[in-house]
Amino acid sequence: MTLIYFILILGITVLIHEFGHYLMAKKAGVYVYEFSIGMGPRLFKWNRKNDETEYSIRILPIGGYVSLAGEEEEKNPKVPKGRQLQDKSFIQNILIMGAGVFNNFLLALFLLFIVGLFNGYTETKPIVSTVVDDSPAYIAGIEVGDRITSLNGHHINNTDKLLLELTTISDENITLEIDRDGSKKQISLNANRETDEDGNVSYKMGFTLDNTNSKGIGYAIKYAFTKFGSLVEQMVFILIYLFSGKLSVNNLSGPVGIYVLVGSVAKQGLINLVYLMGYISLNVGIINILPFPAFDGGRIFLLILEKIRGKKLSQKIENSINTVGFILLMLLMIYVTFNDILHLF
């Protein structure tokens, strides 16, 4: 079942992304060569009446792709005049390139709404609800009702940000800023260092956060948008910490790591799989909007650059840039996958 869940999660996430490009390209009047469900060798294909697009199903059920006129080549004389990407306006090209990311964000919001319907809305403000006797937090003077606003100088505005900052701690000396009845207070404590059987180090302070839960459609909507916002913020900081060296590339997961995670989450129930799919869809959207070659964000960046220059890049140069980016991306994927495999053993 893990394999089926894995294929469904990645397949639907990628397919929804490509469908966004397809819909916006069709709306803009771009000639669409092919829309494929799946990757690899083609199993069968069909055409719709009065539609130039070839629709196909391919053997590997992992997503799909859309092929647009002018995307990978100079103008094709066989394509009707005015129906290539180069013929469309700057705004139309931006919308076509960004439609996949938009679809991923919509999918993430919808799935988070479903999770909110089942699980309800849990308080996201990092407010202390209990303090363990004789723990570092108790000794340092943390009290029930304190709201954590900073950890080691890093602003904290929700529990997701707090959890992210906790993963970057390098020693037991921790400085918290708390808001107690409207007044700010600095608290220093020595957390308990713990190492699990896999060698992962964590630091325990001895308090829990408010997890008040409310259910209903209104709270499900609130959960979807609140969680969406906090996860976007979390992803942005993860990227910043990766580039700054605060987080190691070893913290990233590739297909193997995701497969293992899917198997683990599946044991916790279907709704947790729905959350994971929403999380992955959001991640795919954010990664794709980065201004890096081979990503949609890279293509948008080149469009903006061309607009500033007032001159288009040649297709050869653009393809070369995207090829280099793709090679670098594959090298990173190989490295991350290798680490995933090592972690299995």
N, C-alpha and C positions, 0 to 999 in steps of 0.2 A: 504493500500500500504506500510505503514511503516514496517509491519511484513514481507511482501514479500521482501522488500529491505534488511531488517535485515538478513533474512535467506540466501539470495543470497550473501551478502557481507561476512558473517562469513563462510557460506558453501563453497563458492569458495576459500576463503583464506585458510581454513584448508585442503580442498581437494587438492589444488595445492601443499601444503606442503607435504601431505602424498604421492602424486604422485611422488614427488622427491625421497623419500625413495624407493618407488616401482621400479622406473626406474633404479636407481643405484644398487639396490639389484639384479634385473634381469641381469644387465650388468655384475655384479660380479659373477653371477652364484649361488646366494643364493636361496634356496628353499623357495618360497613364499606361505604360506598356504592360505591367503585370502587377497583380496583387496576389501574394502567395500566403497560404496557411501552412506553416511548417517550413523546414529548411532541408537542403540536400536534394537528392534525385527526385524528380517529379513522378508522382503516382498517376495522376490524371489531371486534365484541364478542361475548361469550358469557356464559352463566350456568351454574353447576353446580347439580345437583339439591340441594335443601334448603340452599341458600346464597344469601343476599340480595345478595352482592357481585357487581357487574358487572365482568367482566374484559375488558380491551381492549388492542388494539395500535394505537399511533398512528404517524404518518408519520415523525417525527423520532426516529431510534434513539439518543437521548442520555438514557439513564436511564429514569425513570418517576416515578410518584407514587402515593400512597395517600390516599383521601378518607374521613375518619372523621366519624361523626355527632357534632355538638357542637363540632367543631374550629373552624369559621368562623362558626357561627351560634348563636343562642339555641336552646333546646330545640325540636326538631322534633316536633310532635304525631303525625306519621306514623310515627315510629320507636318500636318497642316499649318499654315502660316499663323503665327500668333499664339501657338499652343505649347510652346516650350518655356521652361523656367526663365530663360533669358529674356523672353518677351513680356514677362509679367513685371508689375511695379515692385519697387523696393518693399512696400508694406505687404503686398501679397506674398512675396518670397519669405519675409519674416514670419508671417502667419503660417505658411506651409511648413517651414522648418520648426516652428515652435508648437505646432498642433499636437505632436506626439507627446511632448512634455505635459501640455495642458490636459490631454486625455489621462495620463498617468496620475496627475493630481486629482482629477475628478474621480477616478477609480479609487484612489486612496481615501478620499473624503467619504465616498459611498460605503466602502468597507468599514471605515472607522465608525460611521453612523450605525451600521449593523451591529458592530461590537458594542456600541453604546446602548442599543436597544436591549441587548442581552445582559450586559454587565453593569449598565448604569454609568453615571458620572461620579468619579472619585475626586475629591479635593486635590488640586494640583499645587496649591500654595505650600511651601515647605514649613509647615507649622508643627512644632514638637507636641506629640500627644502623650507620650510616656517617657520616663527617664528611669533607667535601671539603677537600683541602689548600688552604691560603691563602684559604679562604672566611671570611666574617664569623664563623661558628660556630667555625671552627678557631682564628682569631685570639683569640676571646673565651675559649677554653679549654673548649669543650664536648667531651665524650668519649663514645666508644661505651659504651652501657650506662646513660647518664644517662636518668632518667625526668623528663619535663617535668610539673611540677605547677601552674605558673602562668605566664600571659603578660600582661604589663602590669597585674599585680594581679588578673587574673581567673582563678579556679580552673579547672584543666584536669584532667579525669579520664579522658578518652578521646580518640581521634583525631578524632572528629566535632566535639567541642567545640573542639579545637585549630584545626581547619580553619575553623570559624565565627569564632573570635576573629581568625584571620589575615585574614578578609575585612573586619574593622572597623578594621584598622590604618590610621592617618592619616599616619604618617611613619616614617622608617627607624630611629628610636631605639627599640629594643625591650629590654624587661627580662624575662628568663626566670628562673623559680625552678625548680631541678632537685633531684632526689633522687639522690644518689650514695652508694651503699652505706649507705643509712639516714640520711645527714646531708643537710640542706637547704643550698642554696647559691644566692645571687643572681648572675646573670650579665647584664651589659649588652652589647649589640652594635649595630652599625650595619649594617642589612640592605641588600642591593643592590636599589635601586629599578629596576623594569622596567616598560615600557609596551608593550602589544601593539598590533597594527594597528588594533584597534577603540577604542583609547584607554584600555583598562582597565589600572589600575595594580596591580602586585603587588610584594611584597617577598620576596627570596630570602635565606635565611640560610645555606644550604650544608650541610644535613644531611638524612638520610632516616630514616624510622622503621622499626621492626621489623615485617615483614610475614610472619612465620612462619605457614604455612597447614597446617591439619589437616582431614582429611575423614572422613565417616562419619555415621550417623544421629544419634548423640549430639552430634557437633559441629554438625550442621545445626540441631538443637534449640537448642543453646547460641547459635549465630549468630542465630537468629530472635529469641530473647528479648533477647540483648545488643544487637543492632542496633535492635530495637523501642524499648528503653529509651533508647538514645543518641539516636535520632531524635526521640523525644518531648521529651527534654531540649533538643535543638537547636531544635525548633519553639517551645518555651516561651521560650527566650532570644531567638529571632528576633522573636517578638511583643513581648517586653520592649524590645528594641533599636529596634523600629519605633516604639513609643509614646514612647520616650525620645529619639528622634531620632538615635540612634547608627547606625541603618540607615535609608536613604531608602526611601520608597514606590516609588521607581523600581526597587528591587531585586525587587519583586513581579512575577509573571507572570500574565497572564490566558489566555483560551482560545487566542489567537494564539501567545503565547509557549510554551504547553504543546504546541501543534501542532508548532511548530518543534523543540522539544525531543524530541518523540516521533520525528520524522523523523531527528534526529541520533542518538538512542539506538538506533533500529532498525538503523542501519548497523553497530552494534557487536555485534549478535547478539540472539537471542530472549530469552536469560536476562536480559539487561540491560533488556529491555522488561518482563519479569516483575518485576524490582526496581523499576522506575519505577512500575508499577501499584501495587505494595505501598506505595511512598512516597506516591503520590497518595492512596490509600485512607486511609492514616494521617493525612495532612494534612486530608482531608475530615472525618474523625472529630474531630480536634482543633479545627478551625475551627467545626464545628457545635456543639461543647460549650461554646463561649464564651458568656457571659451577655449576648448582644447580640440585640436584637429581630430576628425573622424566622429566627433560628437555633433549633435544638432547645434549646441552652443558655439562650437567652432565654426560651423557654416554661417551662423548668424553674425559672428564676429567678422568673418570675411566680407559679408554683405555690408556691414557697417563701415568697414575699412574701405571698400570700393566706393561707398557713398561719399565718404570724406575725401577720397582721392579724386572722385569724379571720373574714374576710369576703372573698367572691369579688369580683374586678373584673368590671365589666359587660363583656359580649362586645363592645360598641361601643368601649369604651376599649382593650381588648386588641387588637382588630383595627386600631385607629388606631395603636397603638404598633408593631405588626408591620408596618404599611404604611409608616410613617416609616422604620423600620429597613431595609425592603426597598428603598426609594427611595435611601437613603444607600449601601446595598450596590451598587445598580446604578450610581450615580454613580462609586463607586470602581472598579467593573469597567470602566466606559467609559474612565476615566482610565488604568487599567493597560493596557487593550487598545490605547488610542491610543499609549502608550509602546512597547508591543510592536511595533506597526506601524512606528513611527519607527526602532526598532532594526533592522528588516528592511532599511531603506534607508541 
